[in-house]
């Protein structure tokens, strides 16, 4: 059977880390085996659906280069006739029936079971005479469990699993509003889309026994199950969730993270190639990804590690390619393309995200002087005003003598200034850097002065000299 995987999100908002990790694993399994990666929109929960969320899904996957292979994306809401057709087969076989109870009656039965200290099983309240079900009659359709023996199945990550009959119940296939439940629709869809591997989180393990019995009733051979580990928050054993502040991929994109870094980080949340390597491109992963290397243990979401990986990719990408990604991250004053490229070149070694470029206004516009940044600096706070003026005046005079203004000559001159002034690099260079930028951080000083240019550097130094009394 050809390898075919799918990503089947619900259009309920932005795509978050856990969902994209599932999509990535499904994509890599398909591409590693020269197969197809398909996209399906599970839009049958109309109460939770968010308008435009499907386009967010398309845009996010496209940005990440996780391109799906089906030209027409499958929407479950457009397949109601198919679900009804399969439902009628179950009704005809006596394996599904119309639910005669109201929601209030079911709630009361559940409360009664809880009061008695036992789990609620709908099948224990199954009516003796089962009603036939017809689409559009306003009643939900339930699956009739007839095989209450222990269920056995195999998971490519978890191995051989089983569950007892206490996990089997008469679950809803089609809701009273005529829309299918996930429990029913995904089985029909996966079969008709010829899906070979289902990649999903471990929260679905408890539902798998019911899925197995439904596969049997429909005479469908189940696909291979690939259960990926949960992603936990950095502290505690709680699963990472939107409620805990987990950001969407779109948020990370807007914060200046590269797509390569996000994918690289996500693949390491529950997978490794048994090496010490940590930096992988999508193309490299396509060649080496192996299901057997997916881990069972939950993975911990460490944003510091993501930040580190992002920095590695900022330095790994060719400069021209990186520059294309910087659109929208420059300060509004940054209009000169040549200067922007030079700034990017000298800053990339220290960039953590592209959003750091927003702090480069001083390369394009004279900063507003803030002498407190000098007087409160840990390397400068013991210098008096007279010494500050002296050091800056010596620097101004010495730099003004440079005839060929470039980073190499500036480095040589700055080192000579250390000898002339007798100051430590941390003291003298911090003073010069703050005087020309008034920024919390900047690239290495010779590069900064080189990009600023001779006239701008000398003018800003003189301005600070004039301010210090």
NORFEN-V50148 format. One record per pair of residues at least 12 apart in sequence whose C-alpha atoms are under 8 Angstrom apart, sorted by the first residue. I is the first residue (numbers start at 0). J is the second residue. D is the distance in Angstrom with one decimal. If there is no record, write none. Layout:
i->{I;I}
j->{J;J}
d->{D;D}
This chain:
i->{0;1;1;2;2;2;2;2;2;2;2;2;3;3;3;3;3;3;3;3;3;4;4;4;4;4;4;4;4;4;4;4;4;4;5;5;5;5;5;5;5;5;5;5;5;6;6;6;6;6;6;6;7;7;7;7;8;8;8;9;9;9;9;10;10;10;10;10;10;10;10;10;10;11;11;11;11;12;12;12;12;13;13;13;13;13;13;14;14;14;14;14;14;15;15;15;15;15;16;16;16;16;16;17;19;20;20;20;21;21;21;21;22;23;23;23;23;24;24;25;25;26;27;27;27;28;28;28;28;30;31;31;31;31;31;35;35;36;36;36;36;37;37;37;37;38;38;38;38;38;39;39;39;39;40;40;40;40;40;41;41;41;41;42;42;42;43;43;43;43;43;44;59;59;62;63;63;63;75;76;79;79;82;82;82;83;85;85;86;88;89;89;89;90;90;93;94;94;94;94;94;95;95;95;95;96;96;96;96;96;96;96;96;97;97;97;97;97;97;97;97;98;98;98;98;98;99;99;120;120;121;121;121;122;122;122;122;134;135;135;136;137;137;137;138;138;138;139;139;139;139;139;139;139;140;140;140;140;140;141;141;141;141;141;142;142;142;142;142;143;143;143;144;144;144;144;146;147;147;148;148;149;149;149;149;150;150;150;150;150;151;152;153;153;154;154;154;154;155;155;155;155;155;155;156;156;156;156;156;156;156;156;157;157;161;162;166;166;166;166;167;167;168;172;182;186;186;190;194;195;195;196;196;196;196;197;197;197;197;198;198;198;198;199;199;199;200;200;200;200;201;201;201;201;225;227;227;227;227;228;228;228;228;228;228;229;229;229;230;230;230;230;230;231;231;231;231;232;232;232;233;233;233;239;254;254;254;255;255;255;255;255;256;256;256;257;257;257;257;259;259;259;259;260;260;260;260;261;261;262;263;263;263;263;263;263;264;264;264;268;268;268;269;269;269;269;269;269;270;270;270;271;271;271;272;272;272;272;273;278;278;306;306;307;309;309;310;310;310;310;310;313;313;313;313;314;314;318;322;322;325;328;328;328;328;328;329;329;329;329;330;330;330;330;330;332;332;332;333;333;334;338;341;342;342;343;345;345;345;345;346;346;349;358;361;361;361;361;362;362;362;365;365;366;366;367;368;368;368;369;372;372;373;373;373;378;378;378;379;379;379;384;384;385;387;387;388;388;390;390;391;391;391;391;391;392;392;392;394;395;395;395;397;397;398;398;399;399;404;404;404;405;405;406;406;406;406;407;409;409;409;410;413;428;431;432;434;434;434;435;435;435}
j->{195;34;195;28;29;32;33;34;35;194;195;196;29;34;35;36;37;193;194;195;196;25;26;28;29;34;35;36;37;194;195;196;197;198;22;25;26;36;37;38;39;194;196;197;198;21;22;25;36;37;38;39;38;39;40;41;39;40;41;40;41;42;48;40;41;42;48;49;50;51;52;53;56;47;48;49;52;48;49;52;55;52;55;56;247;248;249;55;56;59;247;248;249;241;245;246;247;248;245;246;247;248;265;230;248;262;265;266;198;199;200;227;65;65;262;265;266;198;266;197;198;65;284;285;288;285;288;289;290;285;285;286;287;288;289;67;68;66;67;68;69;67;68;69;72;67;68;69;72;73;72;73;74;75;53;72;73;74;75;74;75;76;181;74;75;76;75;76;178;179;180;178;248;249;258;258;259;262;184;178;178;179;179;184;187;134;187;217;172;217;142;216;217;131;132;143;142;143;144;145;216;140;141;142;143;129;130;131;132;140;141;142;143;129;130;131;132;138;139;140;141;130;138;139;140;141;130;138;168;169;168;169;170;143;144;168;169;177;176;177;175;175;176;177;174;175;176;171;172;173;174;175;176;177;171;172;173;174;175;169;170;171;172;173;169;170;171;172;213;168;169;170;167;168;169;212;212;164;167;163;164;161;162;163;164;162;163;164;208;211;208;211;223;224;223;224;225;226;223;224;225;226;290;291;225;226;227;290;291;293;294;295;226;295;208;208;205;206;208;209;208;209;209;184;210;210;214;219;222;222;223;222;223;224;225;222;223;224;225;224;225;226;227;225;226;227;226;227;228;229;226;227;228;229;290;269;293;294;295;269;294;295;296;297;298;296;297;298;268;297;298;299;300;297;298;299;300;299;300;301;299;300;301;300;352;353;354;328;352;353;354;355;309;352;353;309;312;313;352;280;281;309;312;305;308;309;312;305;309;281;277;278;279;280;281;308;304;305;308;298;299;300;293;294;295;296;297;298;292;293;294;292;293;294;287;288;289;292;292;308;311;351;352;351;351;352;348;349;350;351;352;347;350;351;352;347;348;344;340;343;353;353;354;355;356;357;354;356;357;359;356;357;358;359;360;360;363;364;360;363;363;450;450;362;450;356;442;443;446;447;441;442;442;438;435;436;437;438;436;450;451;436;459;436;437;437;434;437;463;437;433;437;430;433;434;425;426;429;426;429;430;467;468;468;430;467;464;467;420;427;430;431;460;461;464;460;461;464;416;457;460;461;412;416;412;457;453;457;449;452;453;445;449;445;446;448;449;445;445;448;449;445;445;444;460;444;459;460;463;456;459;460}
d->{7.2;6.2;7.2;8.0;5.8;6.4;7.3;4.7;6.5;7.4;5.5;7.2;5.9;5.6;4.7;5.9;7.3;6.8;4.9;5.1;6.6;5.7;7.1;7.5;6.0;8.0;6.4;5.0;6.1;5.5;6.2;5.4;6.4;7.6;7.6;6.4;7.8;5.5;4.4;5.5;7.0;7.0;8.0;7.2;7.8;7.4;5.4;6.9;7.7;6.4;5.1;6.2;6.0;4.6;5.5;6.1;7.0;5.7;6.0;5.8;4.8;5.7;7.5;6.9;7.2;6.3;5.5;6.1;7.8;7.8;4.8;5.2;7.6;5.8;4.6;4.9;6.1;7.7;5.8;5.1;7.7;6.6;6.3;7.1;6.0;7.7;7.3;7.5;6.4;7.4;5.5;6.1;7.5;7.8;7.4;6.4;4.1;5.7;7.6;7.3;6.2;6.4;7.7;6.8;7.9;7.9;5.6;6.8;6.5;6.3;7.6;7.5;7.9;7.1;7.5;8.0;7.3;7.3;7.3;7.8;5.9;6.8;7.1;5.5;6.4;7.9;7.0;7.4;7.2;6.0;5.2;5.9;7.3;6.5;7.9;7.6;6.0;7.8;5.2;5.6;7.8;5.1;5.5;5.6;7.9;5.9;7.8;6.9;5.8;6.7;5.8;4.7;6.0;7.5;7.3;7.3;6.1;4.8;6.4;6.3;5.4;7.6;7.9;6.7;5.9;6.0;6.5;5.8;5.9;6.7;7.3;8.0;7.3;6.9;7.2;5.5;7.6;7.5;7.6;7.7;7.0;7.7;7.0;6.7;7.1;6.9;7.7;7.9;7.9;8.0;8.0;7.4;7.3;7.0;7.1;7.8;6.0;4.9;7.3;7.8;7.4;6.6;5.4;4.4;5.1;6.0;5.8;5.7;5.8;5.6;5.5;6.8;7.1;7.1;5.3;5.8;4.8;6.1;5.9;4.8;6.3;7.6;6.2;5.5;5.9;6.3;7.5;7.3;6.0;7.8;6.3;6.0;7.7;7.8;7.5;5.7;5.3;6.7;7.8;6.2;7.9;4.8;6.2;7.2;7.1;4.5;7.7;6.8;7.4;5.5;4.4;4.2;7.6;7.5;5.8;5.5;5.1;6.5;7.6;5.9;5.4;4.3;5.4;7.2;5.0;5.6;6.3;6.4;7.8;7.8;5.2;7.8;7.1;6.2;5.7;7.6;7.5;5.1;7.0;6.9;5.9;6.9;5.8;4.5;5.7;5.3;6.3;7.6;6.0;7.6;7.9;7.9;7.8;7.2;6.9;4.9;5.9;6.9;7.0;6.0;5.3;7.4;7.2;7.4;5.8;6.0;7.4;7.2;6.8;6.5;7.2;6.7;7.1;6.6;7.8;6.6;7.6;7.9;6.8;7.5;6.6;5.7;7.1;7.9;6.9;7.8;7.4;7.4;6.7;4.9;6.1;5.4;4.6;5.9;6.7;6.6;6.2;5.1;5.8;6.5;4.8;5.9;6.9;6.6;5.3;6.0;5.5;5.1;6.3;6.4;5.6;6.3;6.2;6.6;7.9;7.1;7.1;7.4;7.2;6.1;6.7;5.6;6.0;4.9;6.7;7.8;4.8;6.3;7.1;5.8;4.9;5.7;6.3;6.7;6.0;4.7;5.9;5.9;5.4;7.6;5.7;5.4;5.7;7.6;7.1;7.4;5.9;7.5;4.8;4.3;4.8;8.0;6.2;5.6;6.7;6.4;7.4;7.6;7.9;6.5;7.3;7.9;6.9;7.1;5.7;4.9;6.2;7.2;7.6;7.3;7.9;6.5;5.8;6.8;7.6;7.6;7.7;5.8;6.9;5.2;7.1;7.4;5.8;5.1;7.4;7.4;6.9;5.5;5.7;4.5;5.7;6.0;7.0;8.0;7.5;7.5;7.9;6.4;7.7;7.3;7.9;6.3;7.4;7.2;6.5;6.7;8.0;7.8;6.3;4.8;6.7;6.5;7.3;7.8;7.8;6.1;6.4;7.0;6.8;7.3;6.4;6.3;5.5;7.9;6.0;5.7;7.8;5.5;4.9;7.5;7.4;4.9;7.1;6.9;5.9;6.5;6.0;6.8;7.0;5.7;8.0;7.3;6.9;7.8;7.1;7.9;6.3;7.7;6.4;7.7;7.6;5.5;7.2;7.6;8.0;5.5;7.7;7.6;7.8;7.5;6.1;7.9;7.8;6.4;6.4;7.4;7.8;6.4;7.6;6.7;7.4;7.1;6.8;6.7;7.9;6.4;5.2;7.3;6.1;7.7;7.1;6.1;6.3;7.5;7.9;7.7;5.5;6.5;7.1;7.5;7.9;7.2;6.7;8.0;6.5;8.0;7.7;6.9;7.1;6.1;6.5;7.2;7.6;7.8;7.2;7.7;7.7;7.1;6.7;7.4;6.7;8.0;5.4;5.0;5.4;7.6;5.4;7.4;5.4;7.7;7.5;5.4;7.9;7.1;7.6;6.5;6.8;6.0;6.3;6.3;5.5;6.3}
